[in-house]
Amino acid sequence: MPVDKASLQALKNILTEIDLLVSTSPQPMPQNRTPRCLELTKAALTLTDDILRQAQARMAPAVVLGHKGGSTTSKRHGIEHYRMMAAARKTHAGGRPRKQTDQLS
């Protein structure tokens, strides 16, 4: 399931608010649960920050290929390839050749 940046940021905001509420509550939780709760929220915040950093660093494959531009294609096919493509576009001659049908009369 893809995770978008906005969802991760919303999760981080929720965790931050929980951390603030637990750390500033006037009465501690029963059975001394406040320190454990704070520890878990800090761990969750750290994980969320790490996932956000990885999401920012990760680029889609199309973006990586886009950096190359036409240089790789140019090296592979040469300048003549682009001339032929332009000529085909101008005369609408691109695509697969029509199928030859033999008519017996």
Secondary structure, 3 states (H helix, E strand, C coil): CCCCHHHHHHHHHHHHHHHHHHHHCCCCCHHHCHHHHHHHHHHHHHHHHHHHHHHHHCCCHHHHHHHHCCHHHHHHHCHHHHHHHHHHHHHCCCCCCCCCCCCCC
